[in-house]
Amino acid sequence: MKKISVLIAIFYGLFLNAQENEQKVVLITLDGFRWQELFTGADEKLIMNADYVGHPEELKEKFWKENPQERREALLPFVWGVIVNKGEIHGNRELGSKVNLTNSMLFSYPGYNEILTGKADDKNIRSNDKIYNPNTTVLEILNNNFKGEVAAFASWDVFPFIINDERSGVPVNAGFASAEGDLTEREAFLNELQPQIPSPWENVRLDAFTHHFAMEYMKKNHPRVVYIGYGETDDFAHGGNYEAYLKSAHTTDDFLKDLWDFVQKDPFYKDKTTFLITTDHGRGTDPLDTWRSHGSDVEGAAEVWFITYGAGVQPKGEVNSRQLYSNQIAPTILDLFKIKVDKDLMSGKVIKL
C-alpha cells in the first residue's frame, strides 16, 4: 500500500510540474528533404539537368553560387542567417555530424512513427496505408497532460492515422481538411480557397494551406504544442521536379521565419517556445535515378538531419562530430515538459540541448 502511495505521489508531482511548466513546443517536419541541400544548397548535378528542371538558367540565377555555404544561404536564408545563430543544426556528414533513422523501412509512415513515438516499429508499420497507429505518440502523451492544448497540421492525408486522432483526441487538420469551429475571417477564406486551387497530388495538399491553417489556429487558440508537417518537397522529388523541390524548400524557409516572427511577438509564446525540425527520411544521391527515391534499397535514405532553436537551446550553431537518431526527438520533447516515460515506450535517449 505504501509503495502504491509513493508511485501516485511521484506521478502527481510529474503531472503538476508539466502543468506549471510554461514550455511551448513547435515540432516541424519537411517530408523527404535531403541533408545535402540543407547543408550545401542546390545540387550541381541536378540544377542544370533538363530532365528535372524546366527553367535551368532562371533557377541557377536564383540558387546557384560557387561556394556551398553561399548556396545554402541562397536556398534557406532564414535557416542560415538566423537559426544557425540561435540554436543547433545537426546532420552535416561532411563535418562528422550524423543523424540517422533507426527503422529499416525508410519511407514516410515508419519515419513519422519513429519521430513521434520515440521508437521504430518495423513489425507493425510497414506501409503508408491508412491504418491507425497502435503506438502512442508524443502528441497523445502531451494531450493527456494538456487537454485541448495540442494540435497538428499536415499536408499528407495519412496523418490522422499516424497520430491516431480517434484514440489520442489530438485534432489533426491534414490532407484537404477545412478549418472547423468558430472560424476567423482568414480561416473562412482558406476554406473557400482550398478546393479552388488544385493540388498536383490526390492525397497531399499544397503546403501554404497547411501553414496558414496552423498559423491561424495558433493565433486564435494558443495551443501549447503544435506539430506541422510540410509535404511538398518529397512529392516534387518523387515527380522528378528538382526546380519545384528547391522552390518549395525556399518557401518553407519563409514559413519558418513567419512562425518565428509570430511567436516572438506573442506574449503566450515569446521566449517560452522551443522549435524542433527534422525530416522523415533521406533520399538517394544518384542524379540519374535515386535522388527521386527512398526506401530500404536506396543508399542514403536513412540519413537525415535535426534542427532546434528557441527556449532552452544553446546557440551552438552547426554541430560537428555527433551522432543523433530520429527516435530521440519525442523523448526530448517530453523532457522539455519534465514528463517521464518508460523506456519500453520510447527507446530513444533524450538529446541534451
C-alpha positions as CSV (number, residue, x, y, z in Angstrom):
1,M,0.0,0.0,0.0
2,K,2.8,2.4,0.9
3,K,4.6,1.6,-2.5
4,I,1.4,2.4,-4.4
5,S,1.0,5.7,-2.5
6,V,4.6,6.7,-3.3
7,L,4.0,5.9,-7.0
8,I,0.8,8.0,-7.0
9,A,2.7,10.9,-5.4
10,I,5.5,10.7,-7.9
11,F,3.1,10.7,-10.8
12,Y,1.0,13.5,-9.4
13,G,4.2,15.5,-8.9
14,L,5.2,15.0,-12.5
15,F,1.7,16.0,-13.6
16,L,1.9,19.2,-11.6
17,N,5.4,20.0,-13.0
18,A,4.1,19.5,-16.5
19,Q,1.0,21.7,-15.9
20,E,3.0,24.5,-14.2
21,N,5.8,24.5,-16.9
22,E,5.4,27.4,-19.3
23,Q,7.2,25.5,-22.0
24,K,5.7,25.5,-25.5
25,V,6.9,23.4,-28.5
26,V,6.6,23.6,-32.2
27,L,7.6,20.4,-34.0
28,I,8.0,20.7,-37.8
29,T,8.9,18.2,-40.5
30,L,9.9,18.7,-44.1
31,D,9.0,15.5,-45.9
32,G,11.9,13.9,-47.7
33,F,14.2,16.9,-47.7
34,R,17.8,15.8,-48.1
35,W,20.6,16.8,-45.8
36,Q,22.7,17.5,-49.0
37,E,20.5,20.5,-49.9
38,L,20.2,21.7,-46.3
39,F,24.0,21.9,-45.8
40,T,25.3,22.6,-49.4
41,G,22.4,24.1,-51.2
42,A,21.4,23.3,-54.8
43,D,23.0,20.1,-56.2
44,E,25.3,20.9,-59.1
45,K,24.4,17.7,-60.8
46,L,20.7,18.4,-60.7
47,I,20.2,22.1,-61.0
48,M,21.1,22.3,-64.7
49,N,19.7,18.9,-65.7
50,A,16.9,19.5,-68.2
51,D,15.2,16.2,-67.2
52,Y,14.4,17.7,-63.8
53,V,14.5,21.4,-64.3
54,G,12.2,23.4,-66.6
55,H,14.0,26.8,-66.4
56,P,17.6,26.0,-65.6
57,E,19.0,29.5,-66.2
58,E,16.4,31.1,-64.0
59,L,16.9,28.5,-61.3
60,K,20.7,28.9,-61.5
61,E,20.4,32.7,-61.2
62,K,18.2,32.2,-58.0
63,F,20.0,29.5,-56.2
64,W,23.5,28.8,-57.7
65,K,26.7,30.0,-56.0
66,E,30.1,28.5,-56.4
67,N,30.6,28.3,-52.6
68,P,28.4,25.7,-50.8
69,Q,27.9,28.0,-47.8
70,E,26.6,30.7,-50.1
71,R,24.4,28.2,-52.0
72,R,22.7,27.1,-48.8
73,E,22.2,30.7,-47.7
74,A,20.5,31.4,-51.0
75,L,18.2,28.4,-50.7
76,L,17.5,28.7,-46.9
77,P,18.2,32.3,-45.8
78,F,16.4,32.1,-42.5
79,V,18.0,28.8,-41.5
80,W,21.5,30.0,-42.3
81,G,21.0,33.7,-41.5
82,V,19.1,33.4,-38.2
83,I,18.5,29.9,-36.9
84,V,22.2,28.9,-37.1
85,N,22.9,31.8,-34.6
86,K,20.1,30.8,-32.2
87,G,20.3,27.0,-31.9
88,E,21.8,23.8,-33.1
89,I,21.9,22.3,-36.6
90,H,22.9,18.6,-36.9
91,G,23.4,16.3,-39.8
92,N,26.3,17.7,-41.9
93,R,28.0,14.4,-42.6
94,E,30.9,16.2,-44.2
95,L,31.7,17.5,-40.7
96,G,31.2,14.2,-39.0
97,S,27.7,15.2,-37.7
98,K,25.2,12.4,-38.3
99,V,21.5,11.9,-37.8
100,N,20.0,8.6,-38.7
101,L,16.7,6.7,-38.7
102,T,16.5,3.5,-36.7
103,N,13.6,2.0,-38.7
104,S,14.6,-0.2,-41.6
105,M,11.7,0.8,-43.9
106,L,13.0,4.3,-44.8
107,F,9.8,5.8,-46.1
108,S,7.2,8.1,-44.7
109,Y,4.8,6.4,-42.2
110,P,7.6,4.4,-40.5
111,G,9.7,7.6,-40.3
112,Y,6.9,9.7,-38.8
113,N,6.1,6.9,-36.4
114,E,9.7,6.9,-35.2
115,I,9.9,10.7,-34.8
116,L,6.6,10.9,-33.0
117,T,6.7,7.8,-30.8
118,G,10.4,7.6,-30.0
119,K,10.9,4.2,-31.4
120,A,10.9,2.2,-34.7
121,D,8.2,-0.3,-35.3
122,D,9.2,-2.4,-38.3
123,K,6.7,-5.1,-37.2
124,N,3.5,-3.1,-37.4
125,I,4.4,0.0,-39.5
126,R,5.4,-1.5,-42.9
127,S,3.5,0.6,-45.4
128,N,2.0,4.1,-46.0
129,D,-1.5,2.6,-45.7
130,K,-4.2,4.4,-43.7
131,I,-4.1,2.2,-40.6
132,Y,-4.4,3.6,-37.1
133,N,-1.1,3.7,-35.3
134,P,-1.1,1.2,-32.5
135,N,1.8,3.2,-30.9
136,T,1.4,6.2,-28.6
137,T,2.8,9.4,-30.0
138,V,4.4,12.2,-28.0
139,L,1.4,14.3,-29.1
140,E,-1.0,11.9,-27.4
141,I,1.0,11.9,-24.2
142,L,1.1,15.7,-24.1
143,N,-2.6,15.9,-24.9
144,N,-3.3,13.7,-21.9
145,N,-1.4,16.3,-19.8
146,F,-2.6,19.4,-21.6
147,K,-6.1,18.5,-22.7
148,G,-7.1,20.7,-25.7
149,E,-3.7,22.4,-25.9
150,V,-2.2,20.2,-28.6
151,A,-2.9,20.4,-32.3
152,A,-1.5,19.0,-35.6
153,F,-1.5,20.3,-39.2
154,A,-0.1,18.4,-42.1
155,S,-0.3,18.3,-45.9
156,W,-0.4,14.5,-46.2
157,D,-3.8,12.9,-45.6
158,V,-2.4,9.9,-43.7
159,F,-1.6,12.0,-40.6
160,P,-4.9,11.4,-38.8
161,F,-3.9,7.7,-38.8
162,I,-0.3,8.3,-37.8
163,I,-1.3,10.4,-34.9
164,N,-4.4,8.2,-34.3
165,D,-6.7,11.1,-33.8
166,E,-9.6,8.9,-32.7
167,R,-7.7,7.5,-29.7
168,S,-5.4,10.4,-28.9
169,G,-8.0,13.1,-29.1
170,V,-5.5,15.3,-30.9
171,P,-7.2,17.5,-33.5
172,V,-5.5,16.8,-36.9
173,N,-6.1,19.1,-39.9
174,A,-4.5,17.2,-42.7
175,G,-4.9,16.5,-46.4
176,F,-7.7,18.6,-47.8
177,A,-9.5,19.1,-44.4
178,S,-11.0,22.5,-43.7
179,A,-10.8,24.5,-40.6
180,E,-13.7,23.9,-38.2
181,G,-15.4,25.6,-35.3
182,D,-15.7,29.3,-34.8
183,L,-13.7,30.5,-37.8
184,T,-11.7,33.6,-38.2
185,E,-12.1,35.6,-41.4
186,R,-8.9,34.2,-42.7
187,E,-9.8,30.6,-41.9
188,A,-13.1,31.0,-43.8
189,F,-11.2,32.4,-46.8
190,L,-8.8,29.4,-46.7
191,N,-11.7,27.0,-46.5
192,E,-13.2,28.6,-49.6
193,L,-9.9,28.9,-51.5
194,Q,-8.5,25.3,-50.9
195,P,-10.9,23.4,-53.2
196,Q,-10.5,26.1,-55.9
197,I,-6.7,25.5,-56.2
198,P,-6.0,22.0,-57.5
199,S,-3.1,20.1,-55.9
200,P,-0.8,18.1,-58.1
201,W,-1.4,15.1,-55.9
202,E,-4.6,13.3,-54.8
203,N,-3.6,12.9,-51.1
204,V,-1.3,15.8,-50.4
205,R,-2.4,19.5,-50.4
206,L,-0.2,22.4,-51.1
207,D,1.9,23.4,-48.0
208,A,0.7,27.0,-48.0
209,F,-2.7,25.8,-46.8
210,T,-1.2,23.7,-44.0
211,H,1.0,26.6,-42.9
212,H,-1.7,29.2,-42.8
213,F,-4.3,26.9,-41.1
214,A,-1.7,26.3,-38.4
215,M,-0.8,29.9,-38.0
216,E,-4.5,31.0,-37.7
217,Y,-5.1,28.2,-35.1
218,M,-2.1,29.3,-33.1
219,K,-3.2,32.9,-33.1
220,K,-6.7,32.0,-32.1
221,N,-6.3,29.1,-29.7
222,H,-2.7,29.4,-28.5
223,P,-2.0,25.6,-28.1
224,R,1.0,24.7,-26.1
225,V,2.1,22.1,-28.6
226,V,1.9,22.3,-32.3
227,Y,3.0,19.8,-35.0
228,I,3.3,21.0,-38.6
229,G,4.1,18.5,-41.4
230,Y,5.0,20.1,-44.7
231,G,4.9,17.7,-47.6
232,E,5.7,19.2,-50.9
233,T,9.5,18.6,-51.1
234,D,9.0,14.8,-51.1
235,D,6.3,14.8,-53.7
236,F,8.1,17.1,-56.0
237,A,11.2,15.0,-55.7
238,H,9.2,11.8,-56.5
239,G,7.9,13.5,-59.6
240,G,11.4,14.4,-60.7
241,N,10.8,18.1,-60.5
242,Y,14.0,19.4,-58.9
243,E,13.1,23.0,-59.7
244,A,9.8,22.8,-57.7
245,Y,11.7,20.9,-54.9
246,L,14.1,23.7,-54.4
247,K,11.5,26.4,-54.7
248,S,9.3,24.6,-52.1
249,A,12.2,24.3,-49.7
250,H,12.9,28.0,-50.1
251,T,9.2,28.8,-49.4
252,T,9.2,26.6,-46.3
253,D,12.2,28.6,-45.1
254,D,9.9,31.7,-45.3
255,F,7.3,29.7,-43.3
256,L,9.8,29.1,-40.6
257,K,10.6,32.8,-40.4
258,D,6.8,33.5,-40.3
259,L,6.4,31.2,-37.3
260,W,9.4,32.6,-35.5
261,D,8.3,36.2,-36.0
262,F,4.9,35.4,-34.7
263,V,6.0,33.6,-31.5
264,Q,8.5,36.3,-30.7
265,K,5.7,38.9,-30.7
266,D,3.0,36.9,-29.0
267,P,3.3,37.0,-25.2
268,F,2.0,33.5,-24.8
269,Y,4.8,32.0,-26.9
270,K,7.6,34.6,-26.6
271,D,10.8,33.2,-25.0
272,K,8.9,30.1,-24.0
273,T,8.8,28.2,-27.3
274,T,11.3,25.6,-28.5
275,F,11.3,24.6,-32.2
276,L,12.4,21.2,-33.3
277,I,12.6,20.5,-37.1
278,T,13.6,17.3,-39.0
279,T,12.6,15.0,-41.9
280,D,11.0,11.6,-42.1
281,H,13.7,10.1,-44.3
282,G,16.6,10.9,-46.7
283,R,16.9,10.1,-50.4
284,G,19.4,8.7,-52.8
285,T,22.2,10.7,-54.3
286,D,22.4,9.4,-57.9
287,P,21.4,12.3,-60.1
288,L,20.1,10.0,-62.8
289,D,17.9,7.9,-60.5
290,T,17.9,7.5,-56.8
291,W,17.6,11.2,-55.7
292,R,14.0,10.8,-56.5
293,S,13.6,7.8,-54.3
294,H,14.0,6.4,-50.8
295,G,13.4,3.1,-49.1
296,S,15.4,0.2,-47.7
297,D,17.1,-0.4,-51.0
298,V,18.2,3.2,-51.6
299,E,21.6,4.2,-50.2
300,G,21.4,7.4,-48.1
301,A,17.7,7.0,-47.3
302,A,18.5,6.6,-43.6
303,E,20.5,9.8,-43.4
304,V,18.5,12.7,-42.0
305,W,19.1,15.9,-40.1
306,F,17.8,17.8,-37.0
307,I,17.5,21.5,-36.1
308,T,16.4,23.0,-32.8
309,Y,16.3,26.6,-31.5
310,G,14.3,28.8,-29.2
311,A,13.7,28.5,-25.4
312,G,16.2,26.3,-23.6
313,V,18.5,25.7,-26.6
314,Q,22.1,26.9,-26.5
315,P,23.4,28.7,-29.7
316,K,25.9,26.1,-30.7
317,G,25.3,26.6,-34.5
318,E,26.4,23.9,-36.9
319,V,27.4,20.9,-34.7
320,N,30.4,18.8,-35.5
321,S,31.1,15.1,-34.8
322,R,27.9,14.0,-33.0
323,Q,25.6,11.0,-33.7
324,L,21.9,11.5,-33.2
325,Y,18.9,9.4,-34.1
326,S,15.3,10.3,-35.0
327,N,13.9,8.2,-32.1
328,Q,15.5,10.8,-29.7
329,I,13.2,13.6,-30.7
330,A,10.0,12.5,-28.9
331,P,11.7,11.8,-25.6
332,T,13.5,15.2,-25.9
333,I,10.2,17.0,-26.3
334,L,8.8,15.2,-23.2
335,D,12.0,16.1,-21.3
336,L,11.3,19.8,-22.1
337,F,8.0,19.4,-20.2
338,K,9.6,17.4,-17.5
339,I,7.4,14.4,-18.3
340,K,9.0,11.0,-17.8
341,V,8.0,7.9,-19.7
342,D,9.1,4.2,-19.6
343,K,12.0,3.2,-21.8
344,D,9.9,0.5,-23.2
345,L,7.5,3.1,-24.6
346,M,10.2,5.3,-26.1
347,S,13.6,3.7,-26.7
348,G,15.4,6.9,-27.8
349,K,17.6,8.8,-25.4
350,V,17.0,12.5,-24.6
351,I,19.1,15.0,-26.6
352,K,20.8,17.3,-24.2
353,L,20.2,20.7,-25.7
